[in-house]
Amino acid sequence: MSISTPGGPERRPTVVTTGKKPAAGRPASGAKPGAGKSTGDSPRPAAGGKGKGPRKPIAPVKVSQGRSWGPIALFVAVGVLAVAIVGYGAWATFQGSKSWEKRADDISGIVNFRDKDPELVKGSNHQAGSLKYAQAPPVAGPHNATWQNCMGDVYDAPIANEHAVHSLEHGAVWIAYRPDLPADQLAKLKDKVAGKEKMMLSPYEGLDKPISLQTWGYQLKVDKADDSRIDEFIKTLRVNASIEGPTANCATGITATGTTPRDGTPMPTQ
């Protein structure tokens, strides 16, 4: 259909736009099919891309699973154990390098009469008869010419101080205990003494503590037989405290009990 306009040549008809989009696949009114296409056009955007180009790849989300504390704890425990072993080894080496006198002085509660009364510990002063001692039980001083047998002997009755002190001079450890010490406590003391050279055990009347340990010039008093200081005293002072050397005899001594010294008993060969 042609529309003539006054005063002018025939013109192409004007397309009236209704504002509606053409149906899909159908060109707009007045547009030639295939118009707007060219070999250089960009490809159609992917569905859902809203015309903004290809969709970017989505980076994977890393999910944290937390630390594995088991191996860490094991590593820490092994490290602590290693440090403890090295530390103990260093401590033991240091302790072993100390003289027995210094180790004795480190025992809590020990009394060192060698420092307190040097005259008392000179030794080798044999006297007959009953003697008086400043300490109970005695730790040194004049004594009978015969020693008490101290080859791990367990005496069930009191022994004479005068014989016991001679045994101390030979490096023995004498453990004395109150007669009323409980049976279980006494059994523990017997286990520490029985059959062990340069050790002896006997009851002792009038002790101010349940148990008293003595060797030449040293004394330690404790309340219980399982006190760890007992073993430390024995380990440190047995044999070492002898003023006649480590070969001083503890056998062939007197085995009789009673608090009166046995004068006239032949002196054993030292």
C-alpha positions as a Markdown table, in Angstrom:
| # | Residue | x | y | z |
|---|---|---|---|---|
| 1 | Met | 0.0 | 0.0 | 0.0 |
| 2 | Ser | 1.4 | 3.4 | -1.0 |
| 3 | Ile | 0.7 | 6.7 | 0.7 |
| 4 | Ser | 1.1 | 9.8 | -1.3 |
| 5 | Thr | 2.2 | 13.0 | 0.5 |
| 6 | Pro | 1.3 | 16.3 | -0.9 |
| 7 | Gly | 3.9 | 18.1 | -2.8 |
| 8 | Gly | 6.4 | 15.4 | -3.0 |
| 9 | Pro | 7.3 | 12.3 | -4.7 |
| 10 | Glu | 6.2 | 9.0 | -3.5 |
| 11 | Arg | 8.0 | 7.9 | -0.4 |
| 12 | Arg | 8.5 | 4.5 | 1.2 |
| 13 | Pro | 5.9 | 3.7 | 3.7 |
| 14 | Thr | 6.8 | 4.6 | 7.3 |
| 15 | Val | 6.9 | 1.6 | 9.7 |
| 16 | Val | 4.8 | 2.2 | 12.7 |
| 17 | Thr | 6.3 | 0.5 | 15.8 |
| 18 | Thr | 3.9 | -0.9 | 18.2 |
| 19 | Gly | 6.5 | -1.4 | 21.1 |
| 20 | Lys | 6.0 | -5.1 | 21.0 |
| 21 | Lys | 9.0 | -7.4 | 20.5 |
| 22 | Pro | 8.8 | -9.7 | 17.6 |
| 23 | Ala | 8.1 | -13.3 | 18.3 |
| 24 | Ala | 11.1 | -15.6 | 18.7 |
| 25 | Gly | 12.5 | -16.7 | 15.4 |
| 26 | Arg | 10.5 | -14.0 | 13.5 |
| 27 | Pro | 12.2 | -10.8 | 12.2 |
| 28 | Ala | 10.9 | -7.5 | 13.2 |
| 29 | Ser | 8.4 | -5.9 | 10.8 |
| 30 | Gly | 10.2 | -4.3 | 7.9 |
| 31 | Ala | 13.5 | -6.1 | 8.6 |
| 32 | Lys | 14.8 | -8.4 | 6.0 |
| 33 | Pro | 15.4 | -12.0 | 7.1 |
| 34 | Gly | 18.9 | -12.6 | 7.9 |
| 35 | Ala | 19.6 | -8.9 | 8.4 |
| 36 | Gly | 22.3 | -8.1 | 11.0 |
| 37 | Lys | 24.1 | -11.4 | 10.5 |
| 38 | Ser | 27.7 | -11.4 | 9.4 |
| 39 | Thr | 30.5 | -13.9 | 9.4 |
| 40 | Gly | 32.3 | -11.7 | 11.9 |
| 41 | Asp | 29.5 | -11.6 | 14.5 |
| 42 | Ser | 30.4 | -12.9 | 18.0 |
| 43 | Pro | 28.9 | -16.2 | 19.0 |
| 44 | Arg | 25.7 | -16.2 | 20.9 |
| 45 | Pro | 26.3 | -16.1 | 24.7 |
| 46 | Ala | 25.7 | -19.3 | 26.6 |
| 47 | Ala | 22.4 | -19.9 | 28.2 |
| 48 | Gly | 22.1 | -18.1 | 31.5 |
| 49 | Gly | 25.0 | -15.8 | 30.7 |
| 50 | Lys | 22.7 | -12.9 | 30.1 |
| 51 | Gly | 24.8 | -11.7 | 27.2 |
| 52 | Lys | 27.9 | -11.0 | 29.3 |
| 53 | Gly | 30.2 | -13.6 | 27.7 |
| 54 | Pro | 31.2 | -17.1 | 28.6 |
| 55 | Arg | 30.8 | -18.1 | 32.3 |
| 56 | Lys | 34.0 | -18.1 | 34.3 |
| 57 | Pro | 35.0 | -21.4 | 35.8 |
| 58 | Ile | 34.2 | -21.8 | 39.5 |
| 59 | Ala | 37.2 | -22.3 | 41.8 |
| 60 | Pro | 36.9 | -25.3 | 44.0 |
| 61 | Val | 36.3 | -24.5 | 47.7 |
| 62 | Lys | 38.9 | -26.0 | 50.1 |
| 63 | Val | 37.3 | -27.4 | 53.2 |
| 64 | Ser | 39.6 | -27.2 | 56.3 |
| 65 | Gln | 39.7 | -30.4 | 58.2 |
| 66 | Gly | 41.6 | -29.0 | 61.2 |
| 67 | Arg | 45.0 | -29.9 | 62.7 |
| 68 | Ser | 45.9 | -33.6 | 63.3 |
| 69 | Trp | 46.8 | -33.3 | 67.1 |
| 70 | Gly | 47.6 | -37.0 | 67.6 |
| 71 | Pro | 51.1 | -36.9 | 65.9 |
| 72 | Ile | 51.8 | -33.5 | 67.4 |
| 73 | Ala | 51.1 | -34.7 | 70.9 |
| 74 | Leu | 53.2 | -37.8 | 70.3 |
| 75 | Phe | 56.1 | -35.7 | 69.0 |
| 76 | Val | 55.9 | -33.4 | 72.1 |
| 77 | Ala | 55.8 | -36.4 | 74.5 |
| 78 | Val | 58.8 | -38.0 | 72.8 |
| 79 | Gly | 60.7 | -34.7 | 73.1 |
| 80 | Val | 59.9 | -34.3 | 76.8 |
| 81 | Leu | 61.0 | -37.9 | 77.5 |
| 82 | Ala | 64.3 | -37.3 | 75.6 |
| 83 | Val | 65.0 | -34.2 | 77.6 |
| 84 | Ala | 64.2 | -36.0 | 80.8 |
| 85 | Ile | 66.5 | -38.9 | 80.0 |
| 86 | Val | 69.4 | -36.5 | 79.0 |
| 87 | Gly | 68.8 | -34.5 | 82.2 |
| 88 | Tyr | 68.8 | -37.5 | 84.4 |
| 89 | Gly | 71.9 | -38.8 | 82.8 |
| 90 | Ala | 73.6 | -35.5 | 83.4 |
| 91 | Trp | 72.4 | -35.4 | 87.0 |
| 92 | Ala | 73.6 | -39.0 | 87.6 |
| 93 | Thr | 77.0 | -38.2 | 86.1 |
| 94 | Phe | 77.3 | -35.2 | 88.3 |
| 95 | Gln | 76.3 | -37.2 | 91.4 |
| 96 | Gly | 78.7 | -40.0 | 90.5 |
| 97 | Ser | 81.5 | -37.5 | 90.3 |
| 98 | Lys | 81.0 | -36.4 | 93.9 |
| 99 | Ser | 83.0 | -37.8 | 96.7 |
| 100 | Trp | 81.1 | -40.1 | 99.1 |
| 101 | Glu | 81.6 | -37.6 | 101.9 |
| 102 | Lys | 79.8 | -34.9 | 99.8 |
| 103 | Arg | 77.0 | -37.4 | 99.0 |
| 104 | Ala | 76.7 | -38.2 | 102.6 |
| 105 | Asp | 76.3 | -34.6 | 103.6 |
| 106 | Asp | 73.5 | -34.3 | 101.0 |
| 107 | Ile | 71.4 | -36.8 | 102.9 |
| 108 | Ser | 68.7 | -34.8 | 104.7 |
| 109 | Gly | 68.8 | -35.2 | 108.4 |
| 110 | Ile | 72.2 | -36.9 | 108.6 |
| 111 | Val | 74.5 | -35.8 | 111.5 |
| 112 | Asn | 78.2 | -35.6 | 110.6 |
| 113 | Phe | 80.2 | -36.2 | 113.8 |
| 114 | Arg | 83.5 | -36.1 | 111.8 |
| 115 | Asp | 82.9 | -32.4 | 111.4 |
| 116 | Lys | 81.3 | -31.8 | 114.8 |
| 117 | Asp | 83.8 | -33.7 | 117.0 |
| 118 | Pro | 87.0 | -34.7 | 115.2 |
| 119 | Glu | 88.5 | -36.1 | 118.4 |
| 120 | Leu | 85.6 | -38.6 | 118.7 |
| 121 | Val | 86.4 | -40.2 | 115.4 |
| 122 | Lys | 90.1 | -40.8 | 115.7 |
| 123 | Gly | 89.5 | -44.5 | 116.5 |
| 124 | Ser | 91.9 | -47.4 | 117.2 |
| 125 | Asn | 91.5 | -46.9 | 121.0 |
| 126 | His | 90.7 | -50.3 | 122.5 |
| 127 | Gln | 89.5 | -50.3 | 126.1 |
| 128 | Ala | 88.1 | -53.1 | 128.3 |
| 129 | Gly | 85.0 | -52.9 | 130.4 |
| 130 | Ser | 81.8 | -50.9 | 130.0 |
| 131 | Leu | 82.2 | -47.4 | 128.4 |
| 132 | Lys | 80.1 | -44.3 | 128.3 |
| 133 | Tyr | 79.1 | -42.7 | 125.1 |
| 134 | Ala | 77.7 | -39.2 | 124.4 |
| 135 | Gln | 75.4 | -40.5 | 121.6 |
| 136 | Ala | 72.7 | -43.2 | 121.8 |
| 137 | Pro | 73.4 | -45.3 | 119.9 |
| 138 | Pro | 77.2 | -44.4 | 119.8 |
| 139 | Val | 78.8 | -43.6 | 116.5 |
| 140 | Ala | 82.5 | -43.7 | 117.3 |
| 141 | Gly | 85.0 | -43.4 | 120.1 |
| 142 | Pro | 86.9 | -45.9 | 122.3 |
| 143 | His | 85.6 | -49.5 | 122.0 |
| 144 | Asn | 86.2 | -53.1 | 122.9 |
| 145 | Ala | 89.0 | -55.0 | 121.2 |
| 146 | Thr | 86.5 | -57.5 | 119.8 |
| 147 | Trp | 84.0 | -56.4 | 117.2 |
| 148 | Gln | 80.4 | -57.6 | 116.8 |
| 149 | Asn | 80.0 | -59.9 | 113.9 |
| 150 | Cys | 78.6 | -57.8 | 111.0 |
| 151 | Met | 78.1 | -60.1 | 108.0 |
| 152 | Gly | 74.4 | -59.3 | 107.6 |
| 153 | Asp | 73.7 | -60.5 | 111.2 |
| 154 | Val | 70.2 | -59.9 | 112.5 |
| 155 | Tyr | 70.2 | -59.8 | 116.3 |
| 156 | Asp | 66.9 | -60.3 | 118.2 |
| 157 | Ala | 68.3 | -58.9 | 121.4 |
| 158 | Pro | 70.4 | -55.8 | 122.2 |
| 159 | Ile | 74.1 | -56.0 | 121.7 |
| 160 | Ala | 76.9 | -54.3 | 123.6 |
| 161 | Asn | 77.8 | -50.8 | 122.4 |
| 162 | Glu | 81.5 | -51.5 | 122.9 |
| 163 | His | 81.5 | -54.3 | 120.4 |
| 164 | Ala | 79.2 | -52.5 | 117.9 |
| 165 | Val | 81.4 | -49.4 | 117.8 |
| 166 | His | 84.3 | -51.6 | 116.8 |
| 167 | Ser | 82.2 | -52.9 | 113.9 |
| 168 | Leu | 81.5 | -49.4 | 112.8 |
| 169 | Glu | 85.3 | -48.7 | 112.7 |
| 170 | His | 85.5 | -51.6 | 110.1 |
| 171 | Gly | 82.9 | -49.9 | 107.8 |
| 172 | Ala | 79.7 | -51.6 | 109.0 |
| 173 | Val | 76.3 | -49.9 | 109.1 |
| 174 | Trp | 74.5 | -50.7 | 112.3 |
| 175 | Ile | 70.7 | -50.3 | 112.2 |
| 176 | Ala | 69.1 | -50.1 | 115.7 |
| 177 | Tyr | 65.4 | -50.0 | 116.3 |
| 178 | Arg | 62.9 | -49.6 | 119.1 |
| 179 | Pro | 61.8 | -53.0 | 120.5 |
| 180 | Asp | 58.2 | -52.0 | 119.9 |
| 181 | Leu | 58.7 | -51.3 | 116.2 |
| 182 | Pro | 55.7 | -52.8 | 114.3 |
| 183 | Ala | 56.4 | -56.2 | 112.8 |
| 184 | Asp | 55.9 | -55.0 | 109.2 |
| 185 | Gln | 58.5 | -52.3 | 109.7 |
| 186 | Leu | 60.9 | -54.7 | 111.3 |
| 187 | Ala | 60.5 | -57.1 | 108.3 |
| 188 | Lys | 61.5 | -54.3 | 105.9 |
| 189 | Leu | 64.7 | -53.6 | 108.0 |
| 190 | Lys | 65.6 | -57.3 | 108.0 |
| 191 | Asp | 65.3 | -57.4 | 104.2 |
| 192 | Lys | 67.9 | -54.6 | 104.0 |
| 193 | Val | 70.4 | -56.3 | 106.3 |
| 194 | Ala | 70.1 | -60.1 | 106.3 |
| 195 | Gly | 73.1 | -61.7 | 104.5 |
| 196 | Lys | 74.7 | -58.5 | 103.5 |
| 197 | Glu | 78.4 | -58.0 | 104.4 |
| 198 | Lys | 79.2 | -55.1 | 106.8 |
| 199 | Met | 75.6 | -54.8 | 107.9 |
| 200 | Met | 73.9 | -55.6 | 111.3 |
| 201 | Leu | 70.6 | -55.1 | 113.0 |
| 202 | Ser | 69.5 | -55.1 | 116.6 |
| 203 | Pro | 66.9 | -53.7 | 119.0 |
| 204 | Tyr | 68.0 | -50.7 | 121.2 |
| 205 | Glu | 66.2 | -49.5 | 124.3 |
| 206 | Gly | 65.5 | -45.8 | 124.8 |
| 207 | Leu | 65.8 | -44.6 | 121.2 |
| 208 | Asp | 64.3 | -41.1 | 120.6 |
| 209 | Lys | 63.3 | -42.2 | 117.1 |
| 210 | Pro | 61.9 | -45.5 | 115.9 |
| 211 | Ile | 65.0 | -46.3 | 113.8 |
| 212 | Ser | 68.6 | -45.1 | 114.0 |
| 213 | Leu | 71.4 | -45.8 | 111.5 |
| 214 | Gln | 75.0 | -45.3 | 112.3 |
| 215 | Thr | 78.4 | -45.9 | 110.8 |
| 216 | Trp | 81.7 | -44.5 | 111.9 |
| 217 | Gly | 81.2 | -40.8 | 112.5 |
| 218 | Tyr | 77.7 | -40.5 | 110.9 |
| 219 | Gln | 74.1 | -41.0 | 112.2 |
| 220 | Leu | 70.6 | -40.8 | 110.7 |
| 221 | Lys | 67.4 | -41.2 | 112.6 |
| 222 | Val | 64.1 | -41.9 | 110.9 |
| 223 | Asp | 60.5 | -42.8 | 111.6 |
| 224 | Lys | 59.7 | -45.4 | 109.0 |
| 225 | Ala | 61.5 | -48.4 | 107.5 |
| 226 | Asp | 60.5 | -47.4 | 104.0 |
| 227 | Asp | 62.2 | -44.0 | 104.3 |
| 228 | Ser | 64.3 | -43.7 | 101.1 |
| 229 | Arg | 67.1 | -42.1 | 103.1 |
| 230 | Ile | 67.9 | -45.5 | 104.7 |
| 231 | Asp | 68.9 | -46.9 | 101.3 |
| 232 | Glu | 70.9 | -43.8 | 100.5 |
| 233 | Phe | 72.7 | -44.0 | 103.8 |
| 234 | Ile | 73.7 | -47.6 | 103.3 |
| 235 | Lys | 74.7 | -47.1 | 99.7 |
| 236 | Thr | 76.9 | -44.1 | 100.5 |
| 237 | Leu | 78.5 | -45.1 | 103.8 |
| 238 | Arg | 78.7 | -48.8 | 104.0 |
| 239 | Val | 82.4 | -49.7 | 103.6 |
| 240 | Asn | 83.3 | -46.1 | 102.7 |
| 241 | Ala | 83.1 | -44.9 | 106.3 |
| 242 | Ser | 85.7 | -47.5 | 107.5 |
| 243 | Ile | 88.8 | -45.9 | 108.9 |
| 244 | Glu | 90.7 | -49.1 | 108.5 |
| 245 | Gly | 90.1 | -49.5 | 104.8 |
| 246 | Pro | 87.7 | -51.6 | 102.7 |
| 247 | Thr | 89.3 | -54.9 | 103.6 |
| 248 | Ala | 88.7 | -54.5 | 107.4 |
| 249 | Asn | 87.1 | -57.8 | 108.6 |
| 250 | Cys | 83.5 | -58.1 | 109.6 |
| 251 | Ala | 83.5 | -61.9 | 110.0 |
| 252 | Thr | 84.8 | -63.9 | 113.0 |
| 253 | Gly | 83.4 | -61.3 | 115.4 |
| 254 | Ile | 81.4 | -61.9 | 118.5 |
| 255 | Thr | 77.8 | -63.1 | 118.0 |
| 256 | Ala | 76.7 | -63.1 | 121.6 |
| 257 | Thr | 74.0 | -60.6 | 122.6 |
| 258 | Gly | 73.7 | -58.6 | 125.8 |
| 259 | Thr | 74.7 | -55.1 | 126.7 |
| 260 | Thr | 77.7 | -56.1 | 128.8 |
| 261 | Pro | 81.0 | -56.3 | 126.8 |
| 262 | Arg | 82.7 | -59.7 | 126.7 |
| 263 | Asp | 86.1 | -58.9 | 128.1 |
| 264 | Gly | 88.7 | -61.7 | 127.9 |
| 265 | Thr | 87.3 | -62.8 | 124.5 |
| 266 | Pro | 90.3 | -63.4 | 122.2 |
| 267 | Met | 90.8 | -60.6 | 119.7 |
| 268 | Pro | 90.1 | -61.9 | 116.2 |
| 269 | Thr | 92.7 | -61.5 | 113.5 |
| 270 | Gln | 92.0 | -58.2 | 111.6 |
